[in-house]
Amino acid sequence: MDKKYLRILAVLMVFILVLNLVLLATNQIKELFFWIVIAIAAFFGYVVIPKFKKSQN
């Protein structure tokens, strides 16, 4: 993957996490869904992104 796409992907994940936090604060989503989204984002950040970076080299 190109660095440009990785940066776009990272910005998209940050946007999703901020939106997730705002929705939780306004009681639009339940706490369980909030933590599921956080867990998916953590998995994505620690497992998927490094694999993309390795395949780029």
C-alpha positions in Angstrom: 0.0 0.0 0.0 1.2 3.5 -0.8 2.0 5.9 2.1 -0.8 8.2 0.9 -3.4 5.4 1.3 -2.1 4.5 4.8 -2.4 8.2 5.8 -5.9 8.4 4.5 -6.8 5.1 6.3 -5.3 6.5 9.6 -7.3 9.7 9.3 -10.4 7.8 8.6 -9.9 5.6 11.7 -9.3 8.7 13.8 -12.5 10.2 12.4 -14.5 7.1 13.2 -13.1 7.0 16.8 -14.0 10.6 17.4 -17.5 10.1 16.0 -17.8 7.0 18.2 -16.9 9.1 21.3 -19.3 11.9 20.4 -22.1 9.4 19.8 -21.5 7.8 23.2 -21.5 11.2 24.9 -24.8 12.0 23.4 -26.3 8.6 24.3 -26.8 7.7 20.6 -25.0 4.4 21.0 -24.6 1.9 23.8 -21.4 1.4 25.8 -20.9 -2.1 24.5 -20.9 -0.9 20.9 -18.5 1.8 21.9 -16.0 -0.7 23.2 -16.5 -3.0 20.3 -15.5 -0.1 17.9 -12.5 0.7 20.1 -11.4 -2.9 20.1 -11.7 -3.2 16.3 -9.7 0.0 15.9 -7.0 -1.2 18.2 -6.8 -4.5 16.3 -6.6 -2.6 13.1 -3.9 -0.3 14.4 -1.7 -3.0 15.9 -2.1 -5.9 13.4 -3.4 -4.7 10.1 -1.5 -1.4 9.6 2.0 -3.0 10.4 1.2 -5.8 7.8 0.5 -3.1 5.2 3.7 -1.3 6.1 5.7 -4.6 5.8 4.2 -5.4 2.4 5.1 -1.9 1.2 8.9 -2.4 1.8 
